[in-house]
Amino acid sequence: MTAIRSLMTLAFLAVLGLAACTPIYRNHGYVPPETELAQVAVGQTTMDDLPGLIGRPTAQGLLTGSGWYYVGSRWRRMGAAAPEEIDRQVVAISFAEGGVVSNVERFGLERGRVVTLSRRVTDGSVTEISLVGQLLGNLGNFQAGDFID
């Protein structure tokens, strides 16, 4: 009886261990499939036509009408390891004057690059004086003539 129980426990732990190594995939974002992108005619399709043809973009360019970007990625996680991005697709649609599509490009993970963002912090005198110090410092700045006409 003890040998069977030990064998069952060992089999359970083996199945549990194998299940922990099973990859878990997650998809983020949306990229229109090639069949929908084929409906976009360069030089003819306008910005107003795109939401009906391929949907709204994930992001837009900084300038109004400069471009629409559809971004999708696939992540894999195995066990306790950190998630790893295994696929990324970016579809960039540029516009000419008047909101007409001028170019449709597709980029993959192999053409992507990491962009480091800089963070600028402005030093100010607010951090040198506490809130209570600022409130008490203002008490001496008022005169009776300020309150009475």
Residue, then its C-alpha position, 0 to 999 in steps of 0.5 A: m500500500t505504501a509503495i502504491r501511494s509513493l508511486m502515485t505521488l511520484a507520478f503526480l509530481a512528474v505530471l505537475g513538473l511537465a505542466a509547469c514547463t508548458p509554454i503559455y502564449r499571450n497576444h497583444g494588440y491588433v494587426p490587420p491580416e493581409t486580406e484586409l490590407a489588400q483592400v487598401a489602395v495606395g493613392q485612392t483610399t482615404m483616412d476616413d475609409l480605413p476604419g471601415l476597411i481595417g479598423r482603428p489604429t493602435a497608435q497615430g503619429l504625433l502630427t495629425g494625419s502623419g501616419w497610423y500604426y497597427v501593432g501586435s505582439r506575441w509573448r511566450r512564458m515558460g515556467a518561472a522564466a521572464p516572458e519573452e517576445i517571440d513575434r511582433q508585427v507593425v503595419a505603418i500607413s502613411f498619408a499624403e496631403g488630403g488624407v490619402v494613403s501614400n504608403v503601407e509598410r509592414f515591419g517585424l521583430e527583426r527590424g525593430r529596435v529598442v528606443t531608450l527614453s530619456r527622462r528630464v527632471t526639473d529641479g525646483s525650490v518647492t522640494e526645499i521647503s515643506l508644505v507646512g513651512q510654505l503655509l507658515g511662511n505666508l502668514g507674515n505676508f498679509q496686512a490688515g489693509d488687504f482684508i478691509d476696504 
